């Protein structure tokens, strides 16, 4: 229970920090205030999940992050995913192939990036 309260307070503090950002700060981030707030509210493991799923498709972290706007979209899609359980199982299995990831909302983006980096 204490950890849940601590997490809630941490998130509240993060929201306050985002609300204190200037328009210039947001421009530097390349994101709107709403996008940053959305990311603050996402599960903490999104970046790791995206990188791991990208690796299943043969896409490196550098290739995932090459286009900032696309990277933000990928993270947002993952952050709103309703298939976290299926994703967790896929990521835990070293034999997972792209064809096993039909649940992934980013599969078309990963496949496209893989075809361009091949």
GIBEL-V906890 format. One record per residue. N is the residue number from 0. RES is the residue in one small letter. OMEGA is omega in radians with two decimals (* if undefined). Layout:
BEGIN
[[N RES OMEGA] [N RES OMEGA]]
END
This chain:
BEGIN
[[0 x 3.13] [1 x 3.14] [2 x 3.13] [3 x 3.10] [4 x 3.11] [5 x 3.13] [6 x 3.12] [7 x 3.12] [8 x 3.09] [9 x 3.13] [10 x 3.10] [11 x 3.11] [12 x 3.12] [13 x 3.11] [14 x 3.11] [15 x 3.10] [16 x 3.12] [17 x 3.14] [18 x 3.12] [19 x -3.14] [20 x 3.08] [21 x 3.08] [22 x 3.10] [23 x 3.09] [24 x -3.14] [25 x 3.08] [26 x 3.11] [27 x 3.11] [28 x -3.09] [29 x -3.10] [30 x 3.04] [31 x 3.10] [32 x 3.14] [33 x 3.11] [34 x -3.14] [35 x 3.10] [36 x 3.10] [37 x 3.14] [38 x 3.11] [39 x -3.08] [40 x -3.12] [41 x 3.03] [42 x -3.03] [43 x -3.03] [44 x -3.05] [45 x -3.10] [46 x 3.13] [47 x 3.12] [48 x -3.13] [49 x 3.12] [50 x 3.14] [51 x 3.13] [52 x 3.07] [53 x 3.13] [54 x 3.08] [55 x 3.13] [56 x 3.14] [57 x -3.11] [58 x -3.14] [59 x 3.08] [60 x 3.13] [61 x 3.12] [62 x 3.10] [63 x -3.05] [64 x -3.06] [65 x -3.13] [66 x -3.02] [67 x -3.11] [68 x 3.11] [69 x 3.09] [70 x 3.12] [71 x 3.12] [72 x 3.13] [73 x 3.13] [74 x -3.14] [75 x 3.10] [76 x 3.13] [77 x -3.11] [78 x 3.14] [79 x -3.07] [80 x 3.08] [81 x -3.11] [82 x -3.10] [83 x -3.14] [84 x 3.11] [85 x 3.11] [86 x 3.14] [87 x 3.12] [88 x -3.14] [89 x -3.11] [90 x -3.14] [91 x -3.09] [92 x -3.10] [93 x -3.12] [94 x -3.11] [95 x 3.12] [96 x 3.12] [97 x -3.13] [98 x 3.12] [99 x -2.99] [100 x -3.14] [101 x 3.13] [102 x -2.98] [103 x 3.12] [104 x 3.13] [105 x -3.03] [106 x -3.14] [107 x 3.12] [108 x 3.12] [109 x -3.14] [110 x 3.12] [111 x 3.11] [112 x 3.12] [113 x -3.13] [114 x 3.13] [115 x -3.12] [116 x -3.12] [117 x *]]
END
